[in-house]
């Protein structure tokens, strides 16, 4: 069984705080902002997307996800070489890629809440299901409409609705 490095919420919150401290446009409420509350703050998300997230913040998000960097490159429709260049140059993602990263992070947050562990979430995301027209949930979340459907399904699971 493949294991995935998982950083703690503390690491992710620290990376977010560092990012916010360096971005005046995003820092209007930097005090006591956690990554979960950040994902729920549409205005902060919009500002962070506009400037593009740094690779260092992406790394923390990626480490909490069920996917490796090569798989993220595919999910974001970026070549793996481009991902490596961003990492080595400590660069920033384009706003469109930043938005997708936050959308995936939101799904992973809901999924981890329900499944409790990253490996179970990954199995569910990677399995084709009738609920998504025979598609895999991970393929659905490549669009914002599909992301909403996947989150809705996860919220339903939390409430015991499995239909």
Protein Blocks (a to p, Z undefined) as FASTA:
>chain_A
ZZdddddfklmmmmmmmmmmmmmklmmmmgopafklmmmmmklmmmmmmnopafklmmmm
mmmpcbdfklmmmmnopafklmmmmmmnopacdfklmmmmmmmmmmmmmmmmmnopaklm
mmmmmpccfklnopafklmmmpmklmmmmmmmmmmmmnopaZZ
